[in-house]
């Protein structure tokens, strides 16, 4: 099945973009992809911030640099920053504060998901005070990402709950705050003001998320059934939330031309090709980028930069099986492996000789 090869160039060329979400099933390489997309954006934009909202926080591992909830300049760059946000930790920190934040924290426990919504709102408030050209989200696995997109409605429910409490116990709450000398910060108006402020921020951002000129979602997957199913679910949910998505990255692809004669690999390639064909059939209007399965992990800025070329130009296997070049390459690899084995053998021999020499005599 002949299909046009895609890349992420359309994301880099869309100068109006402000928010880029990268998401998909767990373990498909979202962090690597979001790191590389942020590196490529840093080449064409004034300033880029990549944020991990995944509690696993692999961003530090990808760049081999420690990141926190404060934006930090990535080593080797002048305009690329990274930060890691954990909604649960943020909420735990809220409980340590005194006054209204502590009370609100207790209140949010009664409304499922509102704790994450509030910490997300706080994080967006922080981000909006900074002047980044584009913000890349390395999101948590699909379920968490979909919850993140539901935050505005979650906060709406939270406000309704507070309003209900106010109408039922408003007078009692006011009297209680006066009785215990808690001051104005505990008044229902102060609480409502705080929630309203967060809701305003999140609704403003939500409007931006629904604008295809400002926001896009890049789906990352691997060529397997569960990942195809999860991607389809994600694309449908994004359409429901009116969030633009026109890029799919298929990661960990085995290329037939490169595979040695192996029944296992042949079976895997055949299986992968079946799902790749289905991706192209389902998403014929998407930019689909295929990335090769590598023998090593992509860690560190240098490795990320090297791998980034496959995001811009479709990957082409360097050698085709059965050609003279391919045989020469195999011979070269075998030679280097033989030299390594001989070197290891020499080391073992030397170590054995030293051990023999150090054994004390019988006398």
N, C-alpha and C positions, 0 to 999 in steps of 0.2 A: 504493500500500500504506500504510494508516493505521497508524502505530505511536506508542506513547506516548513522549514526549520525556523524556530523562533528564538528570541533573545530578550533581555530586559532593557534593551536600548530605548524602547518607548517610555519606560519609567524615567530614565535619565534625561530624555529629551523633553519631557513634560515640565516645563519651567514653572508652572503655576502650582505644582504639587507641594503641599505643606505636611501631609501625614501619609506615611507608607506603613501599612500593617503587613507583617509576614507571619503566616500561621499555617497550621495543619496538625496532623496526628503526631503523637509523641514519638521521638526517635527517628524522624525522617530527615533531620539536618536543618531545621528552621534557623537555629542560632548561626550556623555557618553561612547560610544564605542571607540572613539579615545583616550579619557582619560585613559580608562582601558587598551587598547592595549599598550599605552605608559608606564603605570605602570608595565605591564607584561614584556615589553621589557627591562625596567630598572633593572629587576631582572636577566637578562641574558646578558645584554650589558654594556659596560663601561660607556657610557654617552648617554642620550636620550634628544632630544628637541621636544616638541609638539608645533606646530604653528597653530593658528586659523586664517584662511583667510576669515572667515564669518563675515560680518559687524555686525551681531547680538552679536558676542563675548560672547558665553555661557561658555567658558573655565574657566573664573573667577568664575562663578556660580557653575560649576561642582566641582572645587577644593576648593571653598569657600575661595578664595585668589585673591587679585587684581593683574592682569598682565597688562603689557604695551608692547610697541614695542621693548623693551629691554629684552633679555632672563633673566628670573628670576628663581631662584631655588625654586622648589615646597616644601612647608613645609613638613617635615617628610622624605625627601629624600636627598641623597648626590650626586645623578647623574641624576636627572630628572629636566629638565628646561622647562619653558613655556613662550610663547610670543604671543601677539595678534597684527595682522597687518591689517590696514584698508587702502586699496588702495586709496580711495577718500581723506582721511585725509592726507595721504602721499603726494598726488598731491597738496592739498591745501597748505601744508607747502612749497612745491617747489615754489609756486607763491610768497611767501614772500621773497625768496632769491633774491639777486641782481645778475645782470650779466647773464651769459649763462643759468643757471638753470631756471631763470624767463622767458627768451626768449623761451627756449625749452618747458616750460610749456604752454606758449601761443600757440606755434606751434602744440603741441600734441592735443589741443582741436579740431583741424581741422581733426584729424585722429581718428575715433571711436575706442575705446578700447586701444589705444596706451598709454594713461596715466596709466592705470592699468598695462599694459605690462612693462612700464618703472619702476614703483614702485616695481613690482614683481621682476624685474631684480636687482634693488638696494637691495631688501631684500635677494635675493639669493646670491648676492655678499657678503653681510654681513654674511650670514649663512656659506658660503664657507670658510670664514676666521676663523671660529670657528671649533674646532675639535670634532664634535659630531659623535658618532658611527652610529647613526640612527636618522632620522628626520621624525616625524609623522605630516601629514597635516590634521587638522580638517577643511575640505573644506566647502565653502558656498553651498547652494542648487544646484542641478544638472546643471542648466543653467550656473551659474557662474563658476562652475568647468570646464565645457567644454570650456568656454572662456579662462580660465587659461591655458588649454592645447593648445590653439591656439595662445598663446602669441608670440612664435617665428615667425610665419607667419605674425602676426600683426606688429611686429617690422620691418620685411622685407618690408612691405608696407610703413611704416613710413620712412624708409631709401630711398625707391624709390621716395617718395614724396619730401624729402629733396634734393635728386639728381636732380629731375626735376626743383625744385626751383633754385638750384645752376646753372644748365645749362641755365635757362631763365634769372635769375637776379644776377648771380654770381658777375660780374663786378660791377653792381650797388650796391650790398650789401657791397662789399669791399670798394668802394668809400664812401658809407654812414657811415661805421664804422670809417673810417679815418676822415671824415668831422666832425662827432660828438665826435671825440676823445675817442671812446669806446675801443680801444686797440685790442690786438690779440684774447682775449677770445671770441669776437663776430664774428671772422672770420668763414667762412663756414667750414674750415678745423677743427677748434675747435669743432664746432657743430657736424660735421660728426664723429669726433674722439669719442665724448661722446656717440653718438648713436651706433657707431661700437663697442665700449667697452661693452655696455649693450647687444648688439646682440651676441657678442662672449660668454659672460657669459651664456646667456639664451640658446644659441645653444649647449654649452658644457653640460649644465644641461639637455637639451632636449635629447641629446644622451644617457645620463644616465637614463632618464625616460623610454626610449625605450628598455633598457636592462633588461630582466626579472630577471637577477641575482642581479640587484641593486634596482629595483623598483617593487612594487606591489600595486594594488588598491583593497581596501576592500569596497564592496558595502553594505550599510545598508538599510534595508527596513522593512515594516510591512506587514502582510498578508492581503492586500486589493488590489483591482483592480488597482487603480491609482499608487500605489507604485510598483506593479508588472510591469506595463507599463513603469514607469519611470526607473526602474532597467534595463529592456530590452533595452531601449533607451541608457542608460549609458554604458551598456556592449558592445553594437554595436559601439558606438562612441569610446570607449576605444580600441576596436579592430582596428578601422579605424586609430587611432593615434598610433597603435602598442604598447599599454601599457598593461602590463600583469595584468590580474584579474582572480583569482581563489578562492576567498573567498566571500561568501555572509552571512551576519548576518540578520536573520529574528527576529525582536524585537517585544515585546508586544504580545507574543503568550499566548492564554488562553488554559489551559490543562483540558481536559474533566474530568480526575480523581479528580481534585481539585474543580470543579465547583459545587456549591450547586444547588438544584433543582430550576432552574429559566428558564422560557421560553425564556427570552431575551438572557441570557448567552448561552443557548443551540443553539439558532439561530446564535449567533456570532461565537461560536465554529465551527458550521457546515460551515459557510461562510469562516472562516479562513482556515479550513482544505482543502477546495476546492482550495484556492490559494496556500497553502503550497504544495499540490500535484503538482500543475502546476510549482512551483519553482523547485521541484525535477525533474520533467519531462524535463523542459527546460535546467536546469544546472546540469545534471547528473554527469559531470566531475568536479564540483566545491565542495569545502568544505563548507557545509551549516551548520551554527550554529543557533540553535533556543534558544531564550531567553524568559523567562516568563514575563508576565505583572505583575508588582508589585503593592501592595496597596499604596506604598509611593515612593517619588522621590529618585533617587540615587544621593545624594549630599554629598560632603566631602570625604576626603581620606579614612576614615574608611569604609564608605558605598561602595565606588568604589572598595576597596580591597575585601570586602565581596562578592560583585556581580561578581568579576572577576573569581571566581571559575567556573562559568557557561560558560566561554570562553574556558576553558581547558577541562572540562568534561561535556558531554551532560546532560542537566537538567532533573532530574527525580523527578516527584511529590513525596513529602514526604509521602503522605497518599493516599490510594486508597478508593474510596467511597464504603460504604456498609460493610467495615471491622470493627472489634471490636475497633481497634486502632483509626480509623477515628471517630467513635462514642464517644470514650473517649476524643479525642481532641476537638470535638464539645462541649461536656459537660463542659470541662475545660474552653474553650473560653467563653461559656455562663455564667459560674460562675464568671469569672473575669469581664465580662461586667456588671453582676448584682451587684457585689461589687462596681464597679466604679459608677453605677447609685445610689446605696444606699449612697455612700460617697457624691456625688453631691447633693442628696436630703437633707442630714444632713446639708451641707453648706448653702443651700437655707433656711432651717428652722432657722438656727442660724442668718442668715442675716435678715430674716423677723422679728425675735424676737427683734433683736437690733434696727431695724427701728421702731417697735411698742413702744419700751421703750423710744425712743428719741422724741416721739411726745409730745409737750407741753400740759399741762392740760388746762381745760376750764377756771379755776379761773385765 
